[in-house]
Amino acid sequence: MSSSLPPYASPLEIVWHYAFRAFCGAVLIFLILPILVMIPLSFNAEPYFTYNSDMMALKPEAYSTRWYVDIFTNGMADPDQPFGFAFIADSWTNAQWIHSMKNSFIIGIFATLISTTLGTLAALGLTRAHMPYRKLITAILISPMIVPIIISAAGMFFFYSDIGLAQTFPGIILAHAALGTPFVVITVTATLSGFDNNLVRASASLGATPQRTFFQVIVPLIAPGVISGGLFAFITSFDEVVAVLFLTEFEQRTIPRQMWSGLREQISPTILAVATILIAISVLLLVTLELLRRRNERMRGLSPG
């Protein structure tokens, strides 16, 4: 009998124990299998989205990194030039995928900074004991998560067009910040739910100003929640395509927008190579979030150090 089961477990409990784990494993495989299938295809030597017989036979010549190279060369003025400073400069300036990656990181970083700042301040206000209309304000702040994104994107398009922000970097940054702020509000609010306000009162009793209390007492304790919310906001911005379709032109094209165009205009396994890179980035961010969550629990005394 498994060590996780008590010795007095009945046969029905034993069956349920293993059946439940088998069901969870099947659900996990169902969710992850499309990703696992896609990654080897990004190394396909042929320009197809299917496994050929040579790939199934694991022949080395059936695999190639050509599609990863294509990320840096697609759109270059002279992709056949030797690798060097001129090659890097040409790729940085002209390669379509590199252009999209630059846009995604620029937009994502600035949108994350805005949404993290606004979301953290909003969460601090919402956790005040005497905050009026708390539920109403919370509902308004998290509404971008509830309203279908195509409705939000259409509304943003018409509003930004009237004020001259459509098809501009500030416009798409503000749109992504609005979509990412609810994640910061929820994450920081959850962190503040276990915050000991006696620390703030103790700081004030020792003569600290509100600004010093905020930066030296509150911020260090809620930092894991703030960083987690910021990472969620960055992932939301990095993955957003609907708002980008409404609000951007070629100059603001992001990676999801470039992938969308690639599927409609020129199907290429380069899309799978880019998707594999995005999966690796997402895994790193999720690992970071888990480490921050565990650190936050240790700081709050919910788990052993």
C-alpha positions as CSV (number, residue, x, y, z in Angstrom):
1,M,0.0,0.0,0.0
2,S,1.2,3.5,-0.8
3,S,2.9,5.3,2.2
4,S,0.5,8.3,1.5
5,L,-2.5,6.2,2.5
6,P,-3.3,5.3,6.1
7,P,-3.1,1.6,7.0
8,Y,-6.8,1.5,7.8
9,A,-7.8,2.8,4.3
10,S,-10.7,0.8,2.8
11,P,-10.5,-0.8,-0.7
12,L,-12.8,1.9,-2.0
13,E,-10.5,4.7,-0.6
14,I,-7.5,3.0,-2.2
15,V,-9.3,2.9,-5.6
16,W,-10.3,6.5,-5.3
17,H,-6.8,7.5,-4.3
18,Y,-5.2,6.1,-7.5
19,A,-8.2,6.9,-9.7
20,F,-8.0,10.6,-8.7
21,R,-4.3,10.8,-9.4
22,A,-4.7,9.1,-12.7
23,F,-7.5,11.6,-13.7
24,C,-5.3,14.5,-12.6
25,G,-2.4,13.1,-14.7
26,A,-4.7,12.7,-17.7
27,V,-5.9,16.3,-17.4
28,L,-2.3,17.5,-17.1
29,I,-1.2,15.6,-20.2
30,F,-4.2,16.9,-22.1
31,L,-3.2,20.5,-21.3
32,I,0.5,20.1,-21.9
33,L,0.6,17.8,-24.9
34,P,-0.1,20.5,-27.5
35,I,3.0,22.4,-26.2
36,L,5.2,19.3,-26.1
37,V,4.1,18.4,-29.6
38,M,5.0,21.8,-30.9
39,I,8.5,22.1,-29.5
40,P,10.1,19.3,-31.6
41,L,8.4,20.7,-34.7
42,S,10.3,23.9,-34.3
43,F,13.5,21.9,-35.1
44,N,12.0,20.4,-38.3
45,A,14.4,20.7,-41.2
46,E,11.5,20.9,-43.7
47,P,9.1,23.8,-43.9
48,Y,6.1,21.8,-42.6
49,F,4.0,21.7,-39.5
50,T,3.9,17.9,-39.4
51,Y,6.2,15.1,-38.3
52,N,7.7,13.2,-41.2
53,S,9.1,9.7,-41.2
54,D,12.7,10.8,-40.7
55,M,11.7,12.9,-37.7
56,M,9.8,9.9,-36.2
57,A,12.9,7.8,-36.9
58,L,15.0,10.4,-35.0
59,K,17.4,10.8,-37.9
60,P,19.8,13.8,-37.3
61,E,19.4,15.2,-40.8
62,A,15.7,15.6,-40.2
63,Y,16.3,18.2,-37.5
64,S,17.7,21.7,-37.9
65,T,17.9,25.1,-36.2
66,R,17.2,27.0,-39.4
67,W,13.9,28.4,-38.1
68,Y,15.7,29.8,-35.1
69,V,18.2,31.4,-37.4
70,D,15.3,32.8,-39.5
71,I,14.2,34.8,-36.4
72,F,17.4,36.9,-36.8
73,T,17.6,36.9,-40.6
74,N,14.0,37.2,-41.9
75,G,13.7,40.7,-43.3
76,M,17.5,41.5,-43.3
77,A,18.9,43.5,-46.2
78,D,21.8,41.0,-46.6
79,P,21.1,37.8,-44.7
80,D,24.0,36.0,-46.3
81,Q,26.7,38.3,-45.0
82,P,29.2,36.8,-42.4
83,F,28.4,37.0,-38.8
84,G,29.8,40.2,-37.2
85,F,28.9,43.7,-36.2
86,A,27.3,44.5,-39.6
87,F,25.2,41.3,-39.4
88,I,24.0,42.2,-35.9
89,A,23.2,45.8,-36.9
90,D,21.3,44.6,-40.0
91,S,19.4,42.1,-38.0
92,W,18.6,44.6,-35.2
93,T,17.4,47.2,-37.6
94,N,15.6,45.2,-40.3
95,A,14.7,41.6,-39.1
96,Q,10.9,41.5,-38.7
97,W,10.9,39.1,-35.7
98,I,13.6,41.1,-33.9
99,H,11.6,44.3,-34.5
100,S,8.5,42.6,-33.0
101,M,10.5,41.4,-30.0
102,K,11.9,44.9,-29.3
103,N,8.4,46.3,-29.4
104,S,7.0,43.6,-27.1
105,F,9.7,44.2,-24.5
106,I,9.5,48.0,-24.7
107,I,5.7,48.0,-24.5
108,G,5.7,45.2,-21.8
109,I,8.2,46.9,-19.6
110,F,6.6,50.4,-19.6
111,A,3.1,48.9,-19.3
112,T,4.3,46.8,-16.4
113,L,5.8,49.8,-14.6
114,I,2.5,51.8,-15.0
115,S,0.2,49.0,-14.0
116,T,2.4,47.9,-11.0
117,T,2.5,51.4,-9.7
118,L,-1.2,52.1,-10.1
119,G,-2.3,48.6,-9.0
120,T,-0.1,48.7,-5.8
121,L,-1.4,52.2,-4.8
122,A,-5.0,51.1,-5.5
123,A,-4.5,47.9,-3.4
124,L,-3.1,49.9,-0.5
125,G,-6.1,52.2,-0.6
126,L,-8.6,49.3,-0.9
127,T,-7.2,47.6,2.2
128,R,-7.8,50.6,4.4
129,A,-10.4,49.9,7.1
130,H,-12.5,52.9,6.4
131,M,-12.3,53.0,2.6
132,P,-15.7,54.0,1.2
133,Y,-17.3,52.2,-1.7
134,R,-14.6,49.6,-1.6
135,K,-16.5,46.9,-3.4
136,L,-17.7,49.2,-6.2
137,I,-14.1,50.5,-6.7
138,T,-12.7,47.0,-6.7
139,A,-15.3,45.9,-9.3
140,I,-14.3,48.9,-11.5
141,L,-10.6,48.2,-11.2
142,I,-10.9,44.5,-12.1
143,S,-13.5,45.0,-14.8
144,P,-10.8,44.6,-17.6
145,M,-10.5,41.0,-16.5
146,I,-14.3,40.4,-16.7
147,V,-15.3,42.4,-19.8
148,P,-14.5,40.4,-23.1
149,I,-11.2,41.7,-24.4
150,I,-12.6,42.4,-27.9
151,I,-15.1,44.9,-26.3
152,S,-12.4,46.6,-24.3
153,A,-10.2,46.8,-27.4
154,A,-13.0,48.2,-29.6
155,G,-13.7,50.8,-26.9
156,M,-10.0,51.7,-26.6
157,F,-9.8,52.1,-30.3
158,F,-12.6,54.6,-30.6
159,F,-11.5,56.5,-27.5
160,Y,-7.8,56.6,-28.4
161,S,-8.7,57.6,-32.0
162,D,-10.5,60.7,-30.7
163,I,-7.6,61.8,-28.6
164,G,-4.8,60.9,-31.1
165,L,-3.4,57.9,-29.3
166,A,-4.4,55.1,-31.7
167,Q,-1.5,53.6,-33.6
168,T,1.1,55.1,-31.2
169,F,3.4,53.6,-28.7
170,P,1.9,55.6,-25.7
171,G,-1.6,54.3,-26.7
172,I,-0.7,50.7,-26.8
173,I,1.3,51.0,-23.6
174,L,-1.6,52.6,-21.8
175,A,-4.0,49.9,-23.2
176,H,-1.7,47.1,-21.9
177,A,-1.3,48.9,-18.6
178,A,-5.1,49.0,-18.2
179,L,-5.3,45.3,-18.9
180,G,-2.5,44.4,-16.5
181,T,-3.5,46.6,-13.6
182,P,-6.3,44.2,-12.3
183,F,-3.7,41.4,-11.8
184,V,-1.6,43.7,-9.7
185,V,-4.6,44.8,-7.6
186,I,-5.6,41.3,-6.9
187,T,-2.1,40.0,-6.1
188,V,-1.1,42.9,-3.9
189,T,-4.5,42.9,-2.1
190,A,-4.0,39.2,-1.3
191,T,-0.6,40.0,0.1
192,L,-1.9,42.9,2.2
193,S,-4.6,40.6,3.7
194,G,-2.0,39.2,6.0
195,F,-0.2,42.4,6.7
196,D,0.3,43.4,10.3
197,N,-0.8,47.0,10.6
198,N,0.8,47.1,14.1
199,L,4.1,47.5,12.3
200,V,2.9,50.8,10.7
201,R,1.7,52.1,14.1
202,A,5.0,51.1,15.7
203,S,6.9,52.9,13.0
204,A,4.8,56.0,13.5
205,S,5.3,55.9,17.2
206,L,9.0,55.8,16.7
207,G,8.8,59.1,14.8
208,A,9.0,57.8,11.2
209,T,7.3,59.9,8.5
210,P,4.5,58.2,6.4
211,Q,6.9,58.2,3.4
212,R,9.7,56.5,5.4
213,T,7.2,54.0,6.8
214,F,6.0,53.2,3.3
215,F,9.4,52.6,1.8
216,Q,11.1,51.0,4.7
217,V,8.3,49.0,6.4
218,I,5.5,48.4,4.0
219,V,7.3,48.0,0.7
220,P,9.8,45.3,1.9
221,L,7.0,43.2,3.3
222,I,4.7,43.4,0.2
223,A,7.5,43.3,-2.3
224,P,7.0,39.6,-3.3
225,G,3.3,40.4,-4.0
226,V,4.2,43.5,-6.0
227,I,6.7,41.7,-8.0
228,S,4.3,38.8,-8.6
229,G,1.7,41.2,-9.8
230,G,4.2,42.9,-12.0
231,L,5.1,39.6,-13.6
232,F,1.5,38.8,-14.3
233,A,1.1,42.2,-15.8
234,F,4.1,41.7,-18.0
235,I,2.9,38.3,-19.2
236,T,-0.5,39.8,-20.0
237,S,1.1,42.5,-22.1
238,F,3.6,40.1,-23.8
239,D,0.7,37.8,-24.8
240,E,-1.9,40.3,-25.8
241,V,-3.0,40.3,-29.4
242,V,-6.6,41.5,-29.6
243,A,-5.9,45.0,-28.4
244,V,-2.8,45.1,-30.6
245,L,-4.9,44.2,-33.7
246,F,-7.1,47.2,-33.0
247,L,-4.5,49.8,-31.9
248,T,-1.3,49.3,-33.7
249,E,0.3,49.6,-37.2
250,F,3.5,48.0,-38.4
251,E,5.8,50.2,-36.3
252,Q,4.1,48.9,-33.1
253,R,3.8,45.3,-34.2
254,T,4.5,42.9,-31.3
255,I,5.4,39.2,-31.3
256,P,1.8,38.0,-31.0
257,R,0.8,40.4,-33.8
258,Q,3.7,39.1,-35.9
259,M,2.7,35.5,-35.3
260,W,-0.9,36.3,-36.3
261,S,0.3,37.9,-39.5
262,G,2.6,34.9,-40.1
263,L,-0.3,32.5,-39.8
264,R,-2.4,34.5,-42.3
265,E,0.2,35.6,-44.8
266,Q,3.2,33.2,-44.8
267,I,3.0,29.9,-42.8
268,S,6.5,29.1,-41.6
269,P,7.9,26.9,-38.8
270,T,9.6,30.1,-37.6
271,I,6.3,30.7,-35.7
272,L,7.0,27.5,-33.8
273,A,10.5,28.5,-33.0
274,V,9.3,31.8,-31.6
275,A,6.5,30.0,-29.7
276,T,9.2,27.7,-28.1
277,I,11.2,30.7,-27.0
278,L,8.0,32.3,-25.5
279,I,7.3,29.0,-23.7
280,A,10.8,29.1,-22.2
281,I,10.3,32.7,-21.1
282,S,6.9,31.8,-19.5
283,V,8.4,28.9,-17.6
284,L,11.1,31.1,-16.2
285,L,8.5,33.7,-15.1
286,L,6.4,31.0,-13.5
287,V,9.4,29.6,-11.6
288,T,10.1,33.1,-10.4
289,L,6.5,33.5,-9.3
290,E,6.7,30.3,-7.4
291,L,9.9,31.3,-5.7
292,L,8.4,34.6,-4.7
293,R,5.2,32.9,-3.4
294,R,7.3,30.6,-1.2
295,R,9.4,33.6,0.0
296,N,6.2,35.5,0.8
297,E,4.8,32.5,2.8
298,R,8.1,32.3,4.8
299,M,8.0,36.0,5.5
300,R,4.4,35.7,6.8
301,G,5.2,32.6,8.8
302,L,2.9,30.3,6.8
303,S,5.6,27.8,6.0
304,P,8.9,26.8,7.6
305,G,12.0,28.7,6.5
